[in-house]
Amino acid sequence: MKIYTSRQEVPVSETWNLTDIYKNEEAWTADYRLIAEKIEQLKVFAGTIDDGHSLFRYLKLREDVSYLYSKVYAYAQLQLDIDTRVATSQAFVDQTRQLGQKISSATSFFMPFLLSLSEKILQKYIHEVKELTYFEDDLLEAYRYKEHVLSKEKEEVLSEMGEALSSPAATFGMINNADIQFGEVTDENGQKISLTRGLYAKLIEHEDREKRKEAYKAYYKPYIQLQNTIASTLSSSIKNNVRLSSIRNYPSALEKSLFTDMVPKEVYENLIQSTKKHIEPLHRYTNIRKKRMGLTELCAFDLNVPLVQGMKQVISYEEAYNIMLDSLLPLGEEYVQTLQSFKEKRYIDVRETPGKRSGAYNFGLYGVHPFVLLNHRDDLDSLFTLTHEMGHAMHSYYSSTYQPRIKAGYSIFVAEVASTVNEVLLIRYLLNQTNEERMKTHLLNHFIDQFKGTFFTQVMFAEFEKITHEKAESGEALNASVFNTIYESLYREYNGDSIHFDEEVQYGWARIPHFYRPFYVYKYATGFASAIHIADKLLEGDEEMLRSYLTFLKSGSSDYPLVLLQQAGVDLSKPEPIQTTLTMFGDLVDTFAKMQ
C-alpha cells in the first residue's frame, strides 16, 4: 500500500470534485451572504403569519434557506475533512455553524406559533392555498411534538445556545482528528515510523504478535493520557442531552432520541436483552480464536488478526470497485450502472493523507450528489468499507432522485440497512467465488468478525450509552473512572472469559465518536438484522423483494422508518428479526468450528 505524505500525491481521479457544489470560494461566499440576508427576511414573519398565503411564503423561504445552507455547510465541512489542520477550513466551518445558529434562532418562533393554531385553522389555510399541500404532512406531524415544544422565548434561548451545547462533540472531533498523535512504531525494516489510523488498521491484523501489541499500545497511549479531558467532553455531551430531554418534557433521553422515528423503547431494550440472552455463540467463537491461535492469553490486540494465515490479499481500489459492482448484481443493472458512474464522476475521496478525517462516511447533498469519504488501504477491510459506504450513497441518490426535497432525507434509523445489505451481498459473493477451502475459511472468519463488529459491538456500545445516560439522569457522577468501570464490565460480559483484560480495554469508550451522537449506534445492529433478511431474499432471486427493497431505497422519509421497513418485509417491532439474526450467527460459528 502506498503511503501518501501529501494530498498532492493522490491521483485527481481519487479525489472529490467539490466544484460540483461551488465553482470557487467566491461563489460560496455569495451564498453565505445571501443566507444572511434571507435570515433577516425570516425574522419578519414572527408575529405576522395570519393566513394561508403568509404561511406559505414563510415555509417556502425557510426551505430555500435550508437548501442553500446545506450547500454552504457541505462545502465547508468537506473542505475541512480533507485536512482538519487547515485554519481557514476550520474558520469556514465555524462561520457556517454560527450561520446555522442564526437560522435556528430566526425560525425558533414557528413551532410555538404553529402549535398555538388549532388543526381546524391549519386545515383551513391548506384548503385556501393549494401550494401548502407540499408542506401538509410536516405541518400535521408537528402536532405530535406539542407537549415537547416550549414557549417562543424559551425556544429562542435554546436556539441561541445551540453552538455551546454542541461544543463537546466539536471539541472531541478536534482532539480525535487534528490533535492526537500516536507516536512511532517499527516498520518491516526495523525503522521507526509515525503511526496513523490507517497504519494501525493494518498492524492490528499483522501476523507478528509483537507488532500488533506495539501498535495497540501506541494507539491507546494518547487516549489514556487524555482520558480526563475526553471524559469531560463526553460527560458534558451526555449531561447536555439529559438536560435538554428534561427541558422538553421527555421521560428520558433515550425516549427523546427514539421519538422522532416513532420507535418504541421496547425495540431498543429488546435488542440488548435478546443479544445478551444469545451471547454464548460469541463467547464460543472467542474461545475458538484463542485455541486456533495457540495462545495461553488472548488479548484485545489478538481479536482482529485473520485466523487463516497467509491469505491476506492486496486489493487495489480499481479491483475493489469492480468486485463490489459484480457482487451487487442481484440489485439490478440500473443500480450497478449508476454506482459505476459515481467513480467516474469523482464522488469519492479515496486515500488517507495527513490531517484527513478518519474513518469513512457518505454525505448526501440534495440537488448535487452524494460525497463519499474513504481512507482506502487496498485490503479486504477496505473493500467492505467501500461497499458499505456506497450502499449509503445509493440510498441518498435514490431518495434525492425520487422524493421532493422535503422528503428526500431518510432517517438515520434506516440508514444502515442499505449499507449492510451491500456488505452481506459482498460476503456471499466472495464465498461463492472460491472453491479453495482455506480461502472459504478465511472469508467466513472475516464475515464473523464483521458480524461481531457491526452487531455485537454496537449493542455493547448501545448499552454503554443507556447506562451512562441513566446515571446522569439520576444525578450520579460521570468521569473517567466511572466510564472505565462501565466499559470494562460490559466488555467482559459481551466478550467472555477467554480474553485477558489488559489495561487498555477499559479506555475503549474514549475513542468512540458516535457517543457524541446519542443513541445512534444501536441502529447499526437493527440495520444489520434487517439487512440479513433482505439480502437473503435477494439472493434467492425473490423479485418481489427486489421491487420492495428498491422502493424502500427511493422512499426517503415518506413514512416512519418502522413502516418503511415493514413494507420491505422486516418488522422490528417484534423480536423475531433480532432472534433470527442471532440464530444465524450461531450457525456461522458452528460452520466455522468444523472448518480447518
LUMMIBA-6424 format. One line per field, with one value per residue (C-alpha): residue number from 1; x, y, z. Coordinates in nm, 3 decimals, always signed. Example, Ala and Ser with C-alpha at 12.3 -4.5 7.8 and 13.67 -1.06 7.14 Angstrom:
pos (1 2)
c1 (+1.230 +1.367)
c2 (-0.450 -0.106)
c3 (+0.780 +0.714)
END
This chain:
pos (1 2 3 4 5 6 7 8 9 10 11 12 13 14 15 16 17 18 19 20 21 22 23 24 25 26 27 28 29 30 31 32 33 34 35 36 37 38 39 40 41 42 43 44 45 46 47 48 49 50 51 52 53 54 55 56 57 58 59 60 61 62 63 64 65 66 67 68 69 70 71 72 73 74 75 76 77 78 79 80 81 82 83 84 85 86 87 88 89 90 91 92 93 94 95 96 97 98 99 100 101 102 103 104 105 106 107 108 109 110 111 112 113 114 115 116 117 118 119 120 121 122 123 124 125 126 127 128 129 130 131 132 133 134 135 136 137 138 139 140 141 142 143 144 145 146 147 148 149 150 151 152 153 154 155 156 157 158 159 160 161 162 163 164 165 166 167 168 169 170 171 172 173 174 175 176 177 178 179 180 181 182 183 184 185 186 187 188 189 190 191 192 193 194 195 196 197 198 199 200 201 202 203 204 205 206 207 208 209 210 211 212 213 214 215 216 217 218 219 220 221 222 223 224 225 226 227 228 229 230 231 232 233 234 235 236 237 238 239 240 241 242 243 244 245 246 247 248 249 250 251 252 253 254 255 256 257 258 259 260 261 262 263 264 265 266 267 268 269 270 271 272 273 274 275 276 277 278 279 280 281 282 283 284 285 286 287 288 289 290 291 292 293 294 295 296 297 298 299 300 301 302 303 304 305 306 307 308 309 310 311 312 313 314 315 316 317 318 319 320 321 322 323 324 325 326 327 328 329 330 331 332 333 334 335 336 337 338 339 340 341 342 343 344 345 346 347 348 349 350 351 352 353 354 355 356 357 358 359 360 361 362 363 364 365 366 367 368 369 370 371 372 373 374 375 376 377 378 379 380 381 382 383 384 385 386 387 388 389 390 391 392 393 394 395 396 397 398 399 400 401 402 403 404 405 406 407 408 409 410 411 412 413 414 415 416 417 418 419 420 421 422 423 424 425 426 427 428 429 430 431 432 433 434 435 436 437 438 439 440 441 442 443 444 445 446 447 448 449 450 451 452 453 454 455 456 457 458 459 460 461 462 463 464 465 466 467 468 469 470 471 472 473 474 475 476 477 478 479 480 481 482 483 484 485 486 487 488 489 490 491 492 493 494 495 496 497 498 499 500 501 502 503 504 505 506 507 508 509 510 511 512 513 514 515 516 517 518 519 520 521 522 523 524 525 526 527 528 529 530 531 532 533 534 535 536 537 538 539 540 541 542 543 544 545 546 547 548 549 550 551 552 553 554 555 556 557 558 559 560 561 562 563 564 565 566 567 568 569 570 571 572 573 574 575 576 577 578 579 580 581 582 583 584 585 586 587 588 589 590 591 592 593 594 595 596)
c1 (+0.000 +0.138 +0.151 +0.068 +0.255 +0.050 -0.278 -0.093 +0.038 -0.311 -0.443 -0.707 -0.947 -0.940 -1.035 -1.361 -1.463 -1.604 -1.664 -1.984 -2.109 -1.938 -1.701 -1.487 -1.484 -1.632 -1.947 -1.961 -1.925 -2.204 -2.449 -2.326 -2.414 -2.744 -2.843 -2.758 -2.993 -3.270 -3.238 -3.346 -3.645 -3.736 -3.739 -4.009 -4.258 -4.254 -4.597 -4.714 -4.840 -5.217 -5.341 -5.253 -5.068 -4.829 -4.780 -4.679 -4.441 -4.267 -4.238 -4.112 -3.847 -3.743 -3.698 -3.497 -3.270 -3.235 -3.132 -2.875 -2.740 -2.700 -2.474 -2.276 -2.229 -2.135 -1.869 -1.711 -1.724 -1.591 -1.304 -1.219 -1.239 -0.978 -0.731 -0.858 -0.537 -0.607 -0.705 -0.900 -1.113 -1.174 -1.283 -1.525 -1.690 -1.712 -1.869 -2.113 -2.216 -2.273 -2.490 -2.684 -2.749 -2.881 -3.120 -3.233 -3.286 -3.474 -3.711 -3.749 -4.076 -4.250 -4.311 -4.473 -4.680 -4.790 -4.894 -5.095 -5.318 -5.594 -5.571 -5.901 -5.746 -5.442 -5.660 -5.847 -5.517 -5.420 -5.760 -5.718 -5.365 -5.314 -4.933 -4.942 -5.023 -4.650 -4.584 -4.901 -4.752 -4.475 -4.716 -4.950 -4.658 -4.562 -4.867 -4.712 -4.444 -4.690 -4.601 -4.229 -4.225 -4.158 -4.266 -4.136 -3.897 -3.755 -3.717 -3.518 -3.289 -3.226 -3.154 -2.902 -2.733 -2.707 -2.340 -2.241 -2.439 -2.266 -1.918 -1.836 -1.874 -1.677 -1.402 -1.373 -1.366 -1.068 -0.888 -0.955 -0.888 -0.642 -0.452 -0.395 -0.050 +0.001 +0.380 +0.600 +0.603 +0.856 +0.816 +0.920 +1.274 +1.317 +1.276 +1.059 +0.761 +0.464 +0.152 -0.166 -0.515 -0.474 -0.144 -0.293 -0.577 -0.317 -0.084 -0.362 -0.416 -0.044 +0.064 +0.353 +0.204 +0.468 +0.383 +0.015 +0.094 +0.324 +0.061 -0.215 -0.016 +0.084 -0.274 -0.427 -0.150 -0.278 -0.635 -0.510 -0.306 -0.610 -0.866 -0.974 -1.011 -1.208 -1.417 -1.505 -1.623 -1.825 -1.974 -2.077 -2.232 -2.435 -2.546 -2.647 -2.859 -3.019 -3.093 -3.245 -3.459 -3.589 -3.649 -3.854 -4.062 -3.944 -3.948 -3.581 -3.300 -3.346 -3.714 -3.633 -3.392 -3.648 -3.941 -3.877 -3.863 -4.165 -3.955 -4.085 -3.817 -3.901 -3.723 -3.403 -3.440 -3.531 -3.217 -2.996 -3.183 -3.205 -2.838 -2.726 -2.959 -2.796 -2.437 -2.298 -2.202 -1.989 -1.811 -1.764 -1.615 -1.373 -1.263 -1.217 -0.996 -0.786 -0.734 -0.657 -0.400 -0.243 -0.241 -0.248 -0.364 -0.590 -0.560 -0.764 -0.488 -0.538 -0.904 -0.858 -0.585 -0.715 -0.719 -0.616 -0.259 -0.111 -0.445 -0.417 -0.480 -0.374 -0.690 -0.636 -0.904 -0.979 -1.014 -1.220 -1.466 -1.512 -1.560 -1.818 -2.011 -2.016 -2.134 -2.426 -2.572 -2.868 -2.978 -3.027 -2.849 -2.968 -2.832 -2.492 -2.458 -2.547 -2.290 -2.026 -2.084 -2.009 -1.645 -1.614 -1.769 -1.538 -1.798 -1.540 -1.234 -1.028 -0.691 -0.565 -0.347 -0.207 -0.479 -0.766 -1.067 -1.050 -1.295 -1.546 -1.885 -2.142 -2.263 -2.581 -2.641 -2.981 -2.964 -2.597 -2.498 -2.353 -1.996 -1.817 -1.508 -1.278 -0.933 -0.875 -0.591 -0.604 -0.717 -1.026 -1.149 -1.130 -1.332 -1.604 -1.589 -1.621 -1.919 -2.080 -2.046 -2.166 -2.481 -2.538 -2.454 -2.706 -2.971 -2.903 -2.906 -3.234 -3.412 -3.299 -3.398 -3.744 -3.856 -3.920 -3.672 -3.893 -3.899 -3.562 -3.365 -3.402 -3.396 -3.073 -3.273 -3.296 -2.961 -2.759 -2.992 -2.873 -2.506 -2.533 -2.737 -2.442 -2.196 -2.399 -2.425 -2.049 -1.953 -2.196 -2.046 -1.690 -1.773 -1.937 -1.647 -1.390 -1.365 -1.041 -1.118 -0.864 -0.997 -1.355 -1.247 -1.068 -1.375 -1.610 -1.373 -1.389 -1.770 -1.796 -1.561 -1.765 -2.082 -1.927 -1.824 -2.147 -2.386 -2.247 -2.003 -2.271 -2.517 -2.247 -2.199 -2.577 -2.588 -2.296 -2.497 -2.808 -2.621 -2.429 -2.740 -2.934 -2.655 -2.668 -3.047 -3.015 -2.755 -2.457 -2.105 -1.960 -1.583 -1.301 -1.312 -1.687 -1.660 -1.371 -1.567 -1.880 -1.693 -1.472 -1.769 -1.962 -1.656 -1.612 -1.981 -2.002 -1.666 -1.648 -1.378 -1.144 -0.993 -0.716 -0.817 -0.514 -0.514 -0.615 -0.951 -1.119 -1.038 -1.226 -1.502 -1.254 -1.207 -1.571 -1.702 -2.053 -2.103 -2.141 -2.443 -2.668 -2.836 -2.720 -2.510 -2.800 -2.918 -2.618 -2.744 -3.111 -2.998 -2.781 -3.069 -3.294 -3.025 -2.969 -3.334 -3.344 -3.014 -3.104 -3.431 -3.248 -3.001 -3.292 -3.399 -3.714 -3.842 -4.099 -3.824 -3.613 -3.905 -3.995 -3.630 -3.565 -3.889 -3.756 -3.434 -3.641 -3.873 -3.665 -3.868 -4.206 -4.319 -4.196 -3.887 -4.055 -4.335 -4.089 -3.908 -4.235 -4.309 -3.975 -4.075 -3.899 -4.097 -3.860 -4.146 -4.133 -3.836 -3.811 -3.570 -3.316 -3.357 -3.321 -3.000 -2.857 -2.950 -2.771 -2.458 -2.467 -2.492 -2.194 -1.985 -2.089 -1.986 -1.658 -1.575 -1.589 -1.361 -0.983)
c2 (+0.000 +0.339 +0.583 +0.934 +1.209 +1.488 +1.532 +1.648 +1.294 +1.145 +1.097 +1.357 +1.077 +0.956 +1.294 +1.480 +1.736 +1.998 +2.235 +2.034 +2.232 +2.569 +2.667 +2.861 +3.023 +3.343 +3.153 +3.000 +3.343 +3.482 +3.217 +3.267 +3.635 +3.559 +3.334 +3.611 +3.843 +3.583 +3.525 +3.886 +3.820 +3.514 +3.719 +3.945 +3.657 +3.631 +3.750 +3.829 +3.492 +3.532 +3.342 +3.061 +3.290 +3.431 +3.079 +2.951 +3.242 +3.170 +2.794 +2.847 +3.094 +2.866 +2.572 +2.784 +2.898 +2.540 +2.422 +2.698 +2.631 +2.260 +2.351 +2.610 +2.368 +2.075 +2.273 +2.398 +2.064 +1.859 +2.102 +2.066 +1.687 +1.679 +1.831 +1.907 +2.101 +2.390 +2.701 +2.863 +2.549 +2.542 +2.906 +2.834 +2.558 +2.778 +3.058 +2.814 +2.674 +3.025 +3.092 +2.775 +2.900 +3.227 +3.034 +2.832 +3.144 +3.323 +3.027 +2.929 +3.123 +2.899 +2.578 +2.752 +2.959 +2.656 +2.464 +2.762 +2.713 +2.458 +2.184 +2.314 +2.655 +2.490 +2.277 +2.594 +2.755 +2.445 +2.444 +2.811 +2.780 +2.460 +2.502 +2.429 +2.063 +2.023 +2.101 +1.939 +1.617 +1.802 +2.059 +1.796 +1.591 +1.892 +1.838 +1.515 +1.732 +1.964 +1.870 +1.894 +2.243 +2.535 +2.895 +3.123 +3.290 +2.962 +2.820 +3.131 +3.084 +2.718 +2.815 +3.075 +2.811 +2.560 +2.621 +2.599 +2.279 +2.118 +2.217 +1.884 +1.698 +1.965 +1.957 +1.580 +1.596 +1.831 +1.618 +1.297 +1.414 +1.701 +1.691 +1.329 +1.194 +0.819 +0.822 +0.579 +0.206 -0.021 -0.100 -0.416 -0.282 -0.207 +0.167 +0.389 +0.542 +0.750 +0.551 +0.662 +0.517 +0.359 +0.201 +0.089 -0.086 -0.288 -0.356 -0.474 -0.758 -0.835 -1.196 -1.086 -1.061 -0.817 -0.576 -0.597 -0.533 -0.241 -0.078 -0.141 +0.016 +0.315 +0.367 +0.373 +0.573 +0.923 +0.828 +0.715 +1.033 +1.245 +1.034 +1.312 +1.569 +1.330 +1.219 +1.583 +1.628 +1.304 +1.380 +1.726 +1.581 +1.328 +1.583 +1.830 +1.562 +1.465 +1.823 +1.906 +1.594 +1.704 +2.063 +1.931 +1.706 +1.368 +1.081 +1.010 +1.096 +0.757 +0.821 +1.166 +1.010 +0.748 +0.987 +1.132 +0.788 +0.663 +0.375 +0.229 +0.199 -0.172 -0.208 -0.071 -0.277 -0.595 -0.556 -0.550 -0.822 -1.062 -1.016 -1.086 -1.385 -1.534 -1.425 -1.779 -1.825 -1.511 -1.646 -1.976 -1.801 -1.611 -1.941 -2.091 -1.793 -1.846 -2.218 -2.171 -1.903 -2.135 -1.868 -1.909 -1.546 -1.399 -1.020 -0.744 -0.693 -1.055 -1.015 -0.874 -1.090 -1.336 -1.691 -1.837 -1.724 -1.637 -1.539 -1.161 -1.005 -0.680 -0.550 -0.228 +0.037 -0.038 -0.408 -0.345 -0.130 -0.396 -0.673 -0.459 -0.399 -0.772 -0.860 -0.616 -0.755 -0.902 -0.537 -0.498 -0.345 +0.011 +0.005 -0.123 +0.115 +0.412 +0.306 +0.270 +0.634 +0.754 +0.654 +0.814 +1.140 +1.173 +1.141 +0.961 +1.083 +0.766 +0.790 +0.856 +1.168 +1.367 +1.556 +1.390 +1.296 +0.936 +0.661 +0.671 +0.827 +0.924 +1.284 +1.304 +1.653 +1.710 +1.879 +1.788 +1.425 +1.203 +1.258 +0.956 +0.982 +0.680 +0.606 +0.315 +0.075 -0.178 -0.469 -0.679 -0.445 -0.153 -0.349 -0.396 -0.031 +0.081 -0.148 -0.028 +0.343 +0.305 +0.149 +0.474 +0.672 +0.486 +0.532 +0.908 +0.912 +0.722 +0.921 +1.252 +1.142 +1.009 +1.228 +1.601 +1.797 +1.796 +1.413 +1.323 +1.296 +0.947 +0.870 +0.753 +0.456 +0.306 +0.438 +0.130 -0.107 -0.010 -0.024 -0.361 -0.524 -0.444 -0.599 -0.920 -0.947 -0.895 -1.169 -1.415 -1.333 -1.378 -1.711 -1.836 -1.723 -1.951 -2.330 -2.318 -2.439 -2.217 -1.909 -2.001 -2.039 -1.703 -1.528 -1.689 -1.577 -1.225 -1.235 -1.347 -1.068 -0.818 -0.956 -0.911 -0.551 -0.441 -0.617 -0.728 -0.441 -0.186 -0.342 -0.320 +0.047 +0.097 -0.046 +0.178 +0.480 +0.363 +0.312 +0.641 +0.844 +0.678 +0.765 +1.128 +1.128 +1.007 +1.274 +1.039 +1.150 +1.084 +1.088 +0.879 +0.632 +0.577 +0.537 +0.292 +0.077 +0.064 -0.003 -0.278 -0.451 -0.455 -0.564 -0.861 -0.951 -0.939 -1.096 -1.370 -1.517 -1.628 -1.280 -1.141 -0.790 -0.564 -0.205 -0.052 -0.233 -0.006 +0.305 +0.190 +0.447 +0.734 +0.671 +0.636 +0.946 +0.801 +0.854 +1.223 +1.139 +0.997 +0.662 +0.625 +0.309 +0.069 +0.146 -0.039 -0.354 -0.315 -0.224 -0.534 -0.757 -0.603 -0.637 -1.007 -1.079 -0.858 -0.981 -1.348 -1.290 -1.103 -1.389 -1.631 -1.431 -1.301 -1.046 -0.905 -0.837 -0.663 -0.437 -0.360 -0.302 -0.060 +0.115 +0.138 +0.300 +0.554 +0.635 +0.889 +0.998 +0.950 +0.743 +0.642 +0.416 +0.110 +0.138 +0.159 -0.149 -0.337 -0.264 -0.426 -0.732 -0.659 -0.595 -0.467 -0.410 -0.785 -0.980 -1.226 -1.030 -0.996 -1.356 -1.479 -1.276 -1.421 -1.774 -1.712 -1.605 -1.927 -2.126 -1.937 -2.018 -2.385 -2.399 -2.223 -2.459 -2.753 -2.588 -2.615)
c3 (+0.000 -0.097 +0.193 +0.076 +0.255 +0.099 -0.086 -0.395 -0.446 -0.476 -0.832 -0.912 -1.014 -0.650 -0.501 -0.460 -0.718 -0.482 -0.773 -0.818 -0.516 -0.577 -0.855 -0.609 -0.266 -0.409 -0.510 -0.161 -0.003 -0.222 -0.098 +0.258 +0.234 +0.061 +0.351 +0.598 +0.406 +0.396 +0.771 +0.822 +0.595 +0.802 +1.121 +0.977 +0.980 +1.361 +1.471 +1.115 +0.984 +0.983 +0.678 +0.438 +0.199 +0.460 +0.599 +0.256 +0.194 +0.524 +0.463 +0.109 +0.224 +0.510 +0.274 +0.029 +0.312 +0.437 +0.091 +0.046 +0.394 +0.321 +0.028 +0.221 +0.511 +0.287 +0.102 +0.424 +0.605 +0.315 +0.270 +0.639 +0.631 +0.354 +0.603 +0.955 +1.034 +0.795 +0.991 +0.706 +0.667 +1.041 +1.022 +0.736 +0.935 +1.244 +1.041 +0.886 +1.224 +1.353 +1.048 +1.125 +1.479 +1.335 +1.112 +1.410 +1.615 +1.336 +1.290 +1.656 +1.681 +1.430 +1.619 +1.919 +1.675 +1.472 +1.781 +1.901 +1.596 +1.606 +1.347 +1.213 +1.136 +0.979 +0.754 +0.654 +0.548 +0.348 +0.177 +0.086 -0.058 -0.256 -0.256 +0.118 +0.045 -0.024 +0.344 +0.483 +0.624 +0.805 +0.944 +1.082 +1.215 +1.428 +1.649 +1.773 +1.938 +2.112 +2.469 +2.390 +2.237 +2.470 +2.459 +2.186 +2.430 +2.560 +2.211 +2.114 +2.413 +2.326 +1.967 +2.079 +2.296 +2.011 +1.934 +2.300 +2.350 +2.053 +2.167 +2.344 +2.014 +1.826 +2.088 +2.075 +1.695 +1.701 +1.963 +1.773 +1.418 +1.443 +1.771 +1.869 +1.788 +1.814 +1.827 +1.641 +1.568 +1.400 +1.031 +0.846 +0.808 +1.176 +1.119 +1.337 +1.154 +1.268 +1.348 +1.168 +1.192 +0.852 +0.951 +1.282 +1.100 +0.908 +1.200 +1.432 +1.180 +1.144 +1.186 +1.411 +1.760 +1.882 +1.600 +1.693 +2.056 +1.978 +1.755 +2.011 +2.295 +2.081 +1.958 +2.306 +2.473 +2.381 +2.477 +2.818 +2.855 +2.762 +2.949 +3.186 +2.908 +2.689 +2.988 +3.045 +2.685 +2.691 +3.032 +2.912 +2.597 +2.796 +3.056 +2.784 +2.620 +2.951 +3.044 +2.705 +2.724 +3.064 +2.950 +2.659 +2.886 +2.762 +3.014 +2.938 +2.699 +2.533 +2.465 +2.327 +2.079 +1.972 +1.948 +1.603 +1.441 +1.638 +1.770 +2.099 +2.368 +2.377 +2.041 +2.198 +2.514 +2.326 +2.115 +2.425 +2.613 +2.319 +2.236 +2.592 +2.612 +2.300 +2.368 +2.405 +2.035 +2.055 +2.363 +2.182 +1.881 +2.104 +2.257 +1.908 +1.820 +2.132 +2.057 +1.687 +1.767 +2.025 +2.294 +2.669 +2.691 +2.422 +2.435 +2.275 +2.016 +1.903 +1.808 +1.457 +1.309 +1.047 +1.179 +0.844 +0.791 +0.452 +0.299 +0.324 -0.015 -0.174 -0.341 -0.533 -0.536 -0.903 -0.833 -0.520 -0.714 -0.980 -0.723 -0.549 -0.872 -0.951 -0.600 -0.624 -0.949 -0.753 -0.711 -1.085 -1.383 -1.319 -0.963 -1.076 -1.370 -1.152 -0.897 -1.168 -1.265 -0.910 -0.950 -1.292 -1.172 -0.868 -0.597 -0.379 -0.189 -0.162 +0.011 +0.362 +0.377 +0.670 +0.858 +0.673 +0.880 +0.995 +0.905 +0.623 +0.555 +0.293 +0.273 +0.069 -0.071 -0.227 -0.567 -0.613 -0.542 -0.267 -0.148 -0.001 +0.218 +0.243 +0.382 +0.144 +0.230 -0.059 +0.157 +0.231 +0.505 +0.264 +0.008 +0.268 +0.375 +0.013 -0.042 +0.284 +0.208 -0.149 -0.010 +0.178 -0.134 -0.349 -0.078 -0.087 -0.467 -0.497 -0.225 -0.372 -0.723 -0.640 -0.349 -0.329 -0.122 +0.187 +0.199 +0.049 +0.372 +0.513 +0.884 +1.044 +1.175 +0.827 +0.702 +0.797 +0.612 +0.264 +0.361 +0.532 +0.255 +0.030 +0.276 +0.306 -0.073 -0.096 +0.151 -0.008 -0.348 -0.226 -0.061 -0.382 -0.600 -0.440 -0.418 -0.219 +0.134 +0.311 +0.134 +0.226 +0.588 +0.573 +0.428 +0.679 +0.956 +0.812 +0.794 +1.156 +1.264 +1.061 +1.220 +1.563 +1.489 +1.323 +1.558 +1.895 +1.947 +1.856 +2.100 +2.369 +2.281 +2.295 +2.646 +2.748 +2.629 +2.813 +3.142 +3.127 +3.044 +3.324 +3.567 +3.452 +3.490 +3.849 +3.928 +3.954 +3.867 +3.523 +3.496 +3.352 +3.641 +3.602 +3.225 +3.268 +3.511 +3.297 +2.975 +3.115 +3.280 +2.952 +2.755 +2.987 +2.970 +2.591 +2.508 +2.770 +2.989 +2.711 +2.684 +2.902 +3.002 +2.969 +3.094 +2.761 +2.742 +2.995 +2.789 +2.478 +2.536 +2.488 +2.115 +2.002 +1.815 +1.787 +2.162 +2.080 +1.867 +2.140 +2.086 +1.729 +1.743 +1.809 +1.458 +1.315 +1.487 +1.388 +1.037 +1.024 +1.134 +0.869 +0.603 +0.672 +0.592 +0.281 +0.135 +0.176 -0.011 -0.289 -0.328 -0.358 -0.664 -0.492 -0.747 -0.506 -0.251 -0.517 -0.609 -0.249 -0.150 -0.436 -0.342 +0.014 -0.114 -0.308 -0.018 +0.174 +0.475 +0.310 +0.611 +0.955 +0.948 +1.101 +0.845 +0.555 +0.681 +0.725 +0.361 +0.282 +0.485 +0.816 +1.136 +1.405 +1.647 +1.701 +1.845 +1.554 +1.328 +1.610 +1.719 +1.359 +1.322 +1.643 +1.536 +1.207 +1.394 +1.595 +1.270 +1.125 +1.431 +1.412 +1.046 +1.113 +1.400 +1.157 +0.901 +0.912)
END
